[in-house]
Amino acid sequence: QLQAFGGGLVQAGGSLRLSCAASGSISRTNVMGWYRQVPGKQREFVATVTVSGTTNYADSVKGRFTISRGDAKNTVYLQMTSLKPEDTAVYYCHRVDWYGSSSYNYWGQGTQVTVSS
């Protein structure tokens, strides 16, 4: 299970930090990340981080967002700075576990981020 926290309302140029905690059995080979979705559009990739700390970002957030994992590796954070109105969306935490050639996907409940102009 994944539990996401930290959304809210912020003015353009401001910052927010999202957190997501994973519970239950977790593969040692996993990737955690964040996706976002606005009404009427498909969910889109924001950022991911592996257990070893390798990160990947969507072009739209590079240089503004930073993804990281907690020391216990079962928590993922998204530090969002220089927020823009177009960052407004529901942000979803995601984890994919690998066990050999099998993968399992998990989604959090989503947290609303609203950036006012």
C-alpha positions in Angstrom: 0.0 0.0 0.0 1.0 3.6 -0.7 -0.1 6.6 1.3 0.6 10.1 -0.1 0.7 13.4 1.8 1.6 17.0 1.3 -0.6 18.4 -1.4 -2.2 21.8 -1.1 -2.7 25.3 -2.5 0.3 27.4 -3.3 1.0 30.6 -5.3 3.0 30.4 -8.5 6.7 30.4 -7.7 6.2 28.7 -4.4 7.2 25.3 -3.2 5.6 22.1 -1.9 6.9 18.8 -0.7 5.0 15.6 -1.3 5.6 12.4 0.7 4.6 8.9 0.1 5.1 6.0 2.5 4.9 2.3 1.4 3.8 -0.4 3.7 3.6 -4.2 3.5 5.9 -6.4 1.6 8.3 -4.5 -0.7 10.7 -6.0 -3.2 14.3 -5.1 -2.9 14.2 -4.4 -6.6 11.7 -1.6 -7.0 11.2 1.8 -8.4 9.1 4.5 -6.7 7.9 7.6 -8.4 5.2 10.3 -9.0 2.7 10.8 -11.7 0.1 13.4 -12.1 -3.3 13.8 -13.8 -5.6 16.6 -14.6 -9.3 16.1 -15.5 -9.8 15.0 -19.0 -6.2 14.1 -19.6 -4.1 10.9 -19.2 -2.0 10.4 -16.2 1.6 11.6 -17.0 5.0 10.7 -15.7 6.7 13.2 -13.3 9.7 11.5 -11.8 11.1 8.1 -10.6 13.9 7.0 -8.3 15.4 3.5 -7.9 16.5 1.9 -4.7 20.1 2.9 -5.6 19.1 6.5 -6.1 19.0 6.8 -9.9 16.5 9.4 -10.8 14.5 10.2 -13.9 12.4 13.3 -14.6 9.9 14.6 -17.1 11.3 17.4 -19.2 8.6 19.7 -17.8 9.9 19.4 -14.2 13.6 19.1 -14.7 15.5 21.6 -12.6 12.4 22.4 -10.5 11.4 19.1 -8.9 13.6 16.8 -6.9 12.7 13.2 -6.1 14.4 11.3 -3.3 14.0 8.3 -1.1 14.1 8.1 2.7 16.8 6.2 4.6 14.5 3.2 5.0 13.9 3.1 1.2 10.1 2.7 1.7 9.4 6.4 1.5 9.7 8.7 -1.5 9.6 12.5 -1.5 9.0 15.0 -4.3 10.3 18.5 -3.5 8.6 20.9 -5.9 10.0 24.4 -6.4 9.2 27.3 -8.8 5.7 25.9 -9.2 3.7 27.0 -12.1 -0.1 26.9 -12.7 0.4 24.2 -15.2 1.7 22.0 -12.4 -1.8 21.9 -11.0 -2.9 18.3 -10.9 -3.7 15.3 -8.7 -0.3 13.7 -7.9 -0.1 10.0 -7.5 2.6 8.0 -5.8 3.6 4.8 -7.7 5.7 1.8 -7.0 6.7 -1.1 -9.2 8.2 -4.2 -7.6 10.1 -6.8 -9.5 10.4 -10.5 -8.5 12.4 -12.1 -11.2 10.7 -11.4 -14.4 7.4 -10.5 -12.8 6.4 -7.0 -11.9 3.7 -5.6 -9.7 2.4 -2.1 -9.8 0.9 -0.1 -6.8 -0.7 3.3 -6.7 -1.4 5.7 -3.9 -4.7 7.5 -3.5 -3.5 10.8 -5.0 -3.0 14.2 -3.4 -4.2 17.5 -5.0 -1.7 20.2 -5.9 -3.1 23.5 -6.9 -0.9 26.4 -8.1 -2.6 29.8 -8.4 -1.3 32.5 -10.7 
